[in-house]
């Protein structure tokens, strides 16, 4: 959000950065992070005003505005080409609840002097601007945020990013005049690393080199070759925002693979001591963490975190745990094993919890409220002569699984699991993203990978073709060369329908 980010051979104007939605930075995801850590209980189902600092081409806000009509969003960025792309996309989608403004952090002024926001976002900005611009970002965030609101600021994290920083430093010392020269330097460094032989350091360095070499142009330019890119310790960032009256609440990726910390690891880090924030630093060190996704609120708004069962009671619940046994024994006290996230086994004895997990998996990615889930469990157990556990006990069991990242909680409903019509039509947002991005946004804030077949298929999903005509339309496309085209198209359509991306 400074002039040095936009200009020069590797600036955002010269090398566009293809944006993506940020799954953990939706109002609902931030609200869940806040509630789980004792922060403000923002209600993401009500009218929510969102400001994004450094919005780029608008990928995140366009998705928010499309799936959440109750959101009123403003995005600012100092790159004129990026703002032009964002505005054009908003016009093409007919969105009236998002606007994009060309502005620098230091000069930005809200449309109205007293304009405030429930959510302020800054993804991929803080590490990439100079100290003066970072100070402007902190002041603007504090000034723009309402009481009870939430801010989100991501940054490259010390000490884990240091290795990636060495790759960046090496590239900068080579003084490449363009991306072709930068990639040639990476190839040369990879050859040198391979000549060193086996060992932990060559392996780690080679992995980081490969990551840079395989990155698309926009990421290579802005992560490794930008004039400014600085990593920070979480404690230092929290202290800087505290000076502006904002307190650190938690990390927005705490319940996702990107930032999940096993409870036992968290307890062990806390036992090491070292003062406030030390446990996070120890975990960032041993987990080789590269990015932090800090959620902040007004000082004094953060209290003790609630029991996980209380979160379950207020949320929509989803889970994709796969049962291992067939036949499955639902009887009370009989242990059944589920294959869970992170490669873990989940062993369950409670009949109610076992049936709940089966029901949730059968409907995933759809989610259920606790009351509805409990009622269905009771209906399934009754013919077996079994009584369901009380709802509170089921909530405790699911809350425990949530802390292990085996159950998902969501604080907003989502349109999912639609039928595939005779002549499928993709959402307008989905069709736009298939043309311009490498992922598709989902109503839950997530991302679906976009392969060549999916990209070609979505382009034809305008509601004018039935299944046979879709197969015929793609028969001459290079994507038809691998496997049964009929089966692959049927699978892709089912996935789009499951995630609510068909009209």
Secondary structure, 3 states (H helix, E strand, C coil): CCHHHHCCCCCCCCCCCCCCCCHHHCHHHHHHHHHHCCCCCCCCCCCEEEEEECCCCCHHHHHHHHHCCCEEEEEEECCHHHHHHHHHHHHHHCCCCEEEEECCCCCCCCCCCCCCEEEEEECCCHHHCCHHHHHHHHHHHHHHEEEEEEEEEEEEECCCHHHHHHHHHHHHHHCCCCHHHHHHHHHHHHHHHHHHCCCHHHHHHHHHHHHHHCCCHHHHHHHHCCCCCCCECHHHHHHHHHCCCEEEEEECCCCCCCCCCCHHHHHHHHHCCCCCCHHHHHHHHHCCCCEEEEEEEECCCCCCCCCHHHHHHHCEEECCCEECCCCCCCCCCCCEEEECHHHCEEEECCHHHHHHHHHHHHHCCCCEEHHHHHHHHHHHHHCCCCCCCCHHHHHHHHHHHHHCCCCEEECCCCCCCCCCCCCCEECHHHHHHHHHCCEEECCCCCEEECCHHHHHHHHHCECCCCHHHHHHHHCCCHHHHCCCHHHHHHHHHHHHHHCCCEC
